């Protein structure tokens, strides 16, 4: 029962971010979902081997591909996500989660 309630709370939070947040936070929200549901914990961090294109992420978030690309680039510069071949690596999920509550300043 507690897992069900936790999943429900996570879903409500994701909906809130997708409806009320800017593109940056919406991209983060989707990346966190991808990391949780498709990622595998390794010594490098959470690795997602499934290929999610920037167009896929943009479609999930509801922005243009160019916008998703810009926001993902910012996250890469901050070291929160890294692309290697067709995989995404999240070195520190906690720091990525903190970006959702940050004051909105980017690089």
Secondary structure by P-SEA (a helix, b strand, c coil): caaaaaaaaaaaaaaaaaccccaaaaaaaaaaaaaaaccccccccccccccccaaaaaaaacccaaaaaaaaaaaaaaccccccccbbbbccaaaaaaaaacccccc
